[in-house]
Amino acid sequence: MPDPAPFPMRVVRDVQQAERALKGLASRTVDDRQLEARSKVDSILAAVRQHGDTALMDYTERFDRFRPDPVAIPEAALEEAWTQMPMDLRDALELAHRRIKEFHQRQRPVDIAMEGPHGEQLGRRWRPVKRAGLYVPGGRAAYPSTVLMNAVPARVAGVQEIVICSPAAADGQVNPVVLGAAHLAGIRTVLRVGGAQAIAAMAFGTESVPKVDVISGPGNIYVTLAKQAVYGLVGIDSMAGPSEVLVIADHSANPRHVAADLLAQAEHDPLAAAVLITTDPRLADTIGAEIAQQLQNHPRREICEASLKDWGLIVICEDLETCANLSDKFSPEHLELLVERPEPLAERIQNAGAIFLGPWSPEAVGDYLAGPNHTLPTCGAARFSGALSVETFMRHTSMIGFNRTALEATGSAVRQLAGSEGLHSHAESVRLRLS
């Protein structure tokens, strides 16, 4: 059988043209479809807020083709899903759970308690939120990794109540691997609802769904826009967009590895972006043939081809410094450094959700069990945010305890500042205490 024709990917050699192309990739979700989706989301949120379970069940029946009555899955079904799972998969999930937990336990923030120059007590105290809602995509697919990456940091934070919402298939069943992962993570409440209606239910509360304080977890555009709409009423982890990888490679990179890593991102979603920035023109010339070879008999070939056709990009640069500059401007969710000396290049990088160092660190290990969280900023958000963490499920409170000596020492300055802002009673609240 002859080798397939190389897969056609856009190739750019000019730096300014590359910058424009990367800017287009970063804004790939901003279009008329988002405006149409936002209108639908607003209607769903309003209906669930007003009608509670009735609207939640009606929308689930309309979109997922079954009526979730009851909404909650019996806790015994979670344990049964775990015990009936193949042993190899259970072992893999336990390994992932252990590694994720060990890493996130090191994230627990430390309270600050200090004494000021006049004996006043100052501090910052961390406490977990009371209830967290985790969204786990479902239906035709299973995402046990999403369960662990959201549930583990919430539990490490000390959240008392954790609720999972996950859409079921048309037969009303949530994927048993998701249920088993929930049991492993110590989750007792799994609700078989999804979409914007599930986000609304967790944000507002219904007869069957408790109102939560924080919502985390990825989803489609309707879920993402719903999270954006309820932010402020509840906390959210981030505005997750379609996934993306940027690979910086030099002459030492193995073309088979590079192609596999680009396809590993492309197979997520037709909107996923896979970018190769390389200093080796030969790699740029051969990668299309390697991708075509690996696409043969690929179970998600159509998704991969759509992703690479619309959002795939190869950039050829003169040096690694230029590669790093382009990467920082794109601020990728996942950044792989397939170069001879990845550590110095990683020090140069400023903006990335996660950096994978060298040929033995494919992005897939980060997705499942490396330890750091796989819920990462997308579409340029790595410029100002980072991964989901234990702190996502916590909030901090400032502690201020002045004594008379401290107030006497600082009161005049407080009164001066209050006066400059025209706030009379602010100044009086100090003066009266010291008069």
Sequence and secondary structure as in RCSB ss.txt:
>XXXX:A:sequence
MPDPAPFPMRVVRDVQQAERALKGLASRTVDDRQLEARSKVDSILAAVRQHGDTALMDYTERFDRFRPDPVAIPE
AALEEAWTQMPMDLRDALELAHRRIKEFHQRQRPVDIAMEGPHGEQLGRRWRPVKRAGLYVPGGRAAYPSTVLMN
AVPARVAGVQEIVICSPAAADGQVNPVVLGAAHLAGIRTVLRVGGAQAIAAMAFGTESVPKVDVISGPGNIYVTL
AKQAVYGLVGIDSMAGPSEVLVIADHSANPRHVAADLLAQAEHDPLAAAVLITTDPRLADTIGAEIAQQLQNHPR
REICEASLKDWGLIVICEDLETCANLSDKFSPEHLELLVERPEPLAERIQNAGAIFLGPWSPEAVGDYLAGPNHT
LPTCGAARFSGALSVETFMRHTSMIGFNRTALEATGSAVRQLAGSEGLHSHAESVRLRLS
>XXXX:A:secstr
          EE  HHHHHHHHHHHHTTT SHHHHHHHHHHHHHHHHHHHHTHHHHHHHHHHHHSS  SS B  H
HHHHHHHHTS HHHHHHHHHHHHHHHHHHHTT    EEEE TTS EEEEEEEE SEEEEE   TT   HHHHHHH
HHHHHHHT SEEEEE    TTS   HHHHHHHHHTT  EEE   HHHHHHHHHH  SSS   SEEE    HHHHH
HHHHHBTTBEES    S EEEEEE TTS HHHHHHHHHHHHTT TT EEEEEES HHHHHHHHHHHHHHHTT TT
HHHHHHHHHHHEEEEE SSHHHHHHHHHHH  SEEEEESS HHHHHHH    SEEEESTT  HHHHHHTSSS S 
   TTGGGT     GGGGEEEEEEEE  HHHHHHHHHHHHHHHHHTT HHHHHHHHHHH 
